[in-house]
């Protein structure tokens, strides 16, 4: 790859250089090679052109991960249009609002979304295109109807001999041009349209290729778990993987822990990019029962036997993730301290990165060889990071950052843009952290999540929840403040509770015992006054963050 290439030219080079290699597979379904992707992109370009779509027009995509979604996304950017990825979990009303607010001309929808949206509620939309086969689901533009009906004929006229690598010639966008508008769901309510320029996509991509490319061979496999409508999955799994010539597998349906574990075993990925919830469930369900026996604890504490046992455990975990793993990158939230401590103690290759949609997404990352426990890495290339604190090593302050990856602002929302990016160009993340002398960042919480104690103490609920989540029978938890008192809402591990035959009263007694034990570890102003059992899992965003605002 030419290090000076722009984003679309990198995609062009990858298709050309990997022409006959496998590119995209719908897990347990069909596979597209790189030349197949190039051919489908060319057909979509013809459809866009014949339909009157211009450079800079908005094209929305709403559906589960699939090779057809991925190809439509690449076709949009390489044509010079602006992609508007929409999370398929959004309600029809939210989808209508985003399509209308973004002024999208076309909307690609998957099989789950297509029957739920109302074409009449999106009056500026020219057509809804069905993602699996690019057929027209709804249309109010005769040119689009003609182009879709005669697409193979039009393609034949454009490429009369055959479609060749030399036919690739994608739009060479300027760095400041708008590439993506990503509407965040967040955990605090109304979504904003984050404007991602090409320079931010290029910044993330060049960093990944530079720091991961030597460890992850072109042609190796990767399972795409995270939604591509979210910048974390889009940039670090899909865009990096495709640009680097990997063979990407899309699960195409709800990625349950059992399906993910099965895919890892079959696909044998060279790199895993995930949110903590996925890794924690696999470790707790498949690894802890094996290694947390009395015999294993004794062996781990023996100096010489301990090294051999740790090496064996490390290999067992690598095998559980397919056996060919370079490392796991966790992002989107903090990894449980219990799970992280265990993985680090046996030398497992895991690292934690940090970013936001507004930075497309990377702000900090370190390879697992440089991973500092409980940190989320050091500033990535092209990004400057500061902690707004008089003593950044010891007193948490807000993380601010500036550089290549930062958005240009929120679409049609100058007030929100001014609140997020100050006059000197620093993006204010709203996250609290400390930073070590060597530059490792340690997240301490969200400014919006921080609670104020009765005597003005700062309370970070995430730190309490992390301890609580490692305790007996706790599946997940949320700490809220009621009348100046802290209350823990707990969703127990219901599978385990059912297997062990616990009654509701016994579960409550266990949680009360957890509360008592936890309070012994906490300063007085952080102690829990009560616990409440939640029978259902907490509502979450697509990146599996709990929607805190629903439980305040």
N, C-alpha and C positions, 0 to 999 in steps of 0.2 A: 504493500500500500504506500502510495506517495504521501509523505507526512504533511505536504502542503495542500493536498486535495480538499476541496469542499465536500460537504456532507453527501450531496447527491452523486458526486463523482466517485466517492468511496463505494457507494452502493453499486454504481455502474461497474466499477472495477471488480467488485466481489462477484457479481453475476458473470462477468466475462472470464475471470480467472478460475472460477469453480463450475464452469459451464455444464459439465456432465456429472457433477457430484450431487448427492442427495442434499436437499435444502430444508424442506418443510414437510412434516408428517403429522396428520391428525392421528393421534395415538389409537392404534388398532384399526387404522383406516388407510387412506391413500397417501402416497408420497409424491411431492413435487421436487424435481431436480431444479438446479439454478436456472437452466435454460427454460424450463417450464414457467418459472416465476417471471423471467424476462419476457416471455411470449404473452403471458396474461397481462402484465403491465402494459405492453404495447397495445393490446386490444382495448384496455381501459382508457389509455391515452386517446385512442381513436374515438371511443365513446364520448369522452369529455370534449374533445375538439368539435365533433359533429354536433354536440348538444349546446355549443356556445359557451362552455365553461372557460373562463379566462384565468390568466395568472393572478393569484391573490384571492380568487373566489374561495369560499369556505365549503368544505365537504365533510359532513359528519359521519361517524361510524359508531354503531351501537350493537354489540353482540358479544357472545362469548369468544374466547381465544380460538382461532382456527387458522389454517393456512390461507383460506380465502380472505379473512379479515386482514391478515398480515400483508397479503399481496395488494389489497385495495388501499391500505395505508401507504405502502411504498409507491404505488401508482400515483397517489394524491401528491406526495411531496416531490417526486421526480418529474411531475408535470408542471410544478410551480404553483399548485393550489395549496390552501392551508387546511390541514387536517384538524378536525374537532372530535377527538375520541370521547365517547360518552359511556359511562359505566352502565352495563346492562341491568344492574340491580336498581337503577333509578326508576321512579314511578313514571307512568306515561306523561303526567303533568310536568314533571321535571324535564323529561326529554323534550317535550314541546317547548318549554321555556328556553332551554339551551339552544335548540335549533333556531328558534325565533331570535333570541338575543345575539347569537353568533352570525345571523343572516346567512345560514347555510343554504346552498343551492341544491345540493343532493344529500340524501341520507341513506347510508348503507345499514340495513338491519338484519339481525339473525333470526332464527326460527322462533325463539322465545319472545323477542321484542315485536316482530312484524305484526302479529294479530292485535297487539295491545295499543299501538299508537293510532292517533286520529289524523289522517292526512289533511282534513279540513281545518284542524287546529294549527296548521303550519302553512299559512297562505303564501309565503314567499318561496316555499320549497318547490322545486321543479319536478322531482321524482323521488320515490323510495325504491331503492335497489336491494333485492334479496341477496344477502351475502353468499350463501352456499353455491349459487350458480350464476349470480349477477343478472338474474331475470328482473323484469320490472314488476314491482309489487303494486305501486300506484304511480300515476304520471299525469301531468297536465301540460306537457311540452311535446308537440308533434315531432320535432327534430330528434328528441331522445328516443321516441318510439321507433322512428325510421332507422336511426343508427343502431339500436339494439337488435331490431329485426334483421338488418343486413350486415351485422358486425363481421361475420366470417368473410363475406364478400368484400367488404371494405378493407379488411386485413389483407386479403389476397391481392388487392390492387396496390396496397402500400408496400407489400413485400412479395413481389411476383415470383422470385426464385425460391427462396426459403428464408426463414428468420435466422440471422447469423449474429455472432458476437460483435461484428463490426457495425451492425444496425443500432447498437445501443448508443444513445446520445441524449443524456438527460439534462434537464434544466439546471444550469450552473448558477445557483442562488448566491446572492451577496450575503455576507455574514450577518448583517443586521436585519435582513428580511425576515418576516414572520413565517414560521414553519408550522407551529401548532398552537391552538388555543385549548388548554386543558382545564376543564371545570372541576375544581376540587370538591369532594364531598366534605372532607374534614370531619371534625367531631363537634363543631360548635355552630352548626346551622347552615346559613345561606352560602351557596357556592359562588366563587368568583372565577372568572375566566382568565387563567394565567397565560400570558403571551410569551411563548418560547421562541426566540429567534434561532436561526440556523447556527450561529456561533455557539449557543449553549448546547445544542445537539452535538456539534463537532467537538466541543470541549470535553464533554462526557465520553464520547466515542474514542477520541485520540488517547485519553487517559486510560480507558479500559484496555485498548489494544496495546499500549505501552507497558502496562503493569500486569496484565493478565495474559496477553498474547503469547509470551514465551513459555507459559506454563500450561496453556490449554491449546492443544494442537488443532490446526484446521482439519476439518473432516471428522473430528470427534463429536460426541453427542451431548445434548443438553435438553433437559425437560423444562419447558416453560410453564411454571406453576402460577405465577402472579398475573393478574389481569393486565393486558396490554393497554387498556384505557387509563391505567395509572402509570405515571412517569417512571417509577422504580422498575416495574416489569418491562415497560416499553424500552427503556434505555439500556438497562444492564443485562437483561435476558435477551430480548429480541434483537434490538438494533446492533448491540455488540456481537451477538452470536451470528447474525446474518452477515454483517460486514467482515467478520473474521473467518467466514467459510465453514461454520459449524453446521451440523445436522440437528435441527430443532424439532422437538416433539411437543405438540399442543394437546392437552388433555381433553379439550372440547366440551367438557361437562364439569359439574361441581367437583372441585378437587378435594375429595375426602381424604383423611390420613391413610386409609387402606388403599385407595386408588393410587395415591402418590407413592406409597411404599412399593406397590406392585410395579409402577412405572420405573422407579429407580432400579429395581431388580432386573427388569427386562431391558431397559435402555442403557444402563450403566453410564450415567453422565460423568463428564470430566470436570464439571463445575456445577454447583448448586447455588441458586440465588433464592432466598426465602425470607419470610417473616418469622418471628420467634415462635408463634403458635405452632407452626408446622414442625419445626425442629424439636420443640419441647415435647409435643405429643409422641413423636417417634421415639425419643430418648426415654421418656417416662414409661411408655407402654412396652417397648421392645428391648431396651438396654438395662434400665434400672432393676427389673425383676431378676436379671441374670447376675448383676454385679453387686447388688446390695444384700447378699447373703452373709451370714456370720463368717463362713469359711473364706469368702472373697475379701472381706474386710481385714481379716487376720493376715492373709497373704499380701495385701496391698501395703500393710504396715511393716512388713519385713524388708529390710534394706535391699538385700540382693534379689530375693524373690519378687519384691515389689516392682522392679524395673521390667522383669519378664512378664509379670501379670499385666502391667500397664500397657506394654507393647501388644500383648494378646488382646486386651480389651479394645485398644485403639483400632486394631485390625478388624475386630468384630464389628465395631461401629462403622468403619469404612465399608465393610461388606454389606451392612444394613442399608447403606446408601448407594449400593451398586458395585462397589469394589474398585472403581477407576478414578476416584475423586482426587482432584488437586486440593480444593478447599471448599468450605461452605461460607457464603457471605450472607450475613443476617442484617436486615435493615427494616425500617418502618416503625420500630419500637425496640425497647431494651430487651435483651435476652434475660431470662430468669437467672438470678445469681447462683442458685443451686445448680442448674444445668450448666451454666457457663463455667463455674468452679470445677465441676466434675470433668467436663470436656478438656479444659486447660490442664487439669492435673494428670490426665493420661496422654497429653501431647497431641490431642486430636486437632486437625487443621481447620480451625474455625476463626472467623473474624467478624467484626461488627462495623458497619459503615453508617454514616449519617447524612441525611439530605432532606430536601423539601421539593415539592412540585415546582416551586418558584426558582429552583436551581437545576432543574431537569435531570436528575435530582441531586447530583453529588456535591457535598461540601467537605466531608472528611472521610478518609478510608486509609487503612493500613493492611498490607498483606499479613497473613497469619504469623509469619516469622517475626513481624514487628508488632504484633498485637499486644497491647497492654490490658490486662484484665479490667473489666468494668468500663473500658473506654470505648470510643467509637472512631478511633483512628486520628490521623493528623490531616491538616488541610491538603486537598488534592491540588494537582498542578493547575495554575491559572486562577486560583482562589486565595484570597487573603481572609483570615478569620481573626476576630478579636472578641474578648470577653469584657463586657462593660461592667467592670468591678475594680475597686481600688486595690484589691488583692486577688487577682484571677486564679492564683494557685490554691487559695483556701476559701474564698468567699464567692459563692455563685453569682453570676451576672448574666445578662442577656447575650446570646450569641449573635453577632452581626458579621456579615460577610460581603465582600465585593469581588468582582472579577468576571471571567469569561462566561460562567454558567448562569449568571443572574438574569432573570426575566427582564423584559422591557416594561412590564407593568401589567395591570389588570384591564381586560378589554372593556372599553367604554365606562371605566370607573376610575377617573383621576383622583377622586378623594381617597379611595382605598389604596391606590398606588402611592400617593404622597404619604400616607400613614405607614406604608411598608418600606419604602426606599427614601432615605433622607437626602438632603441637598448635596451631600458629598458622595452619594452613590452607594451607601452602605444599606444592604437589605437587613431589616430587623426581623429575626426569625420568630421571636416570641418564646424561644426555648432558653432555659437556664442551664449554665454549665460552669465548670472550672476547667483550667488548662494547666497541664504540667509544664515544667521547664523545657522539656523536649518536644512540646507541641501536641501531646495527646489530649483530646477533648473528652471530658467526662460529663455526660448529661445529668442534670440534677432535677429537671422537671420542666413543666410548661408554666409560663407566667400566668396564663389564664387559669391553670389548674391549681396554682399555689393557694393554699388556705392560710388564713391569718389566725394565730392562736389568741387566746383571751388576753394575753399580755403583750400582743404584738409580735409574737414569734412567727417566723416563716415555716410553714408545714408543707412538705412535698409529698402528696398522697402516693405517688408512684413508688417512692422508697418504702413506704409501709406495705403497699400491695405486693411488692417484690418479695418481701419476707413472708407475708401471709400466704402467697401462692405456693410456697415450698412446704407448707405445713400439711398435716394429715388430712386427707380427703378433700382438700381445697382444689377445685377445678380452676376457677378464676374469681377475682374479687375487685371491688371498687370501694374506695373510701370516700365518704361524703361528710359534710359538716351540717349538723342540725342543732340550732340553738347553742352555738359555740361548743358543741360536743361532737366528737368523731364517731361515726358509725360505719361499720364494715358490712357491705352487701356481698354475700358469698354465694356463688353457684358451685355446689359440691361436684365432685367427680361422680356423677350419677351411675355410670357403668360399674365403677368399683363398689359403690354403695349397694347397688342391686345385687351384684355378685356375692357380696358379704352378708346380704340380708338385713341391713340396718333399717330400723324404723325411723320415722321422722323425728321422734323424740331423741333417739340415740344420735342421729346426725347433729341435732341441735346441741346435745351435750358435748360432742366432739368439738364443735365449733367454739363453744364456750371455753373448753379446755385450751384450744388454740389461742383464743383471745387472751387468756390468763398468761400463757407462756410468752406470747408476743409482747404483751405489755411489760414483762420483765426486761425485755431487750430495748425498750424505747424510753426516751426522756419523758417526764410527766406530761408535757404539753402535746405529745404525739400519741398518747395512749388511747385505745378504743374504749368507748363507754358501752357499746353494744354491738352485737352482730345480728344480721337478718339474713335468713336463707332465701335465695332466689331459685325457684324450681326450674326456670328456663335460662338458657344462656343469655348473656347480655347482647343487646343489639350492637352490631359492629359495622364499620365502614368496610369497603372492599379490601383494604390493606389490613383488616382485622384489628383495628383500634376500636376500643369500646366508645360508643357515642355517649360521652359523659353527660352531656347536656340533658339527656333524657331521664337522668336519675338524680338530678340535683334536687 
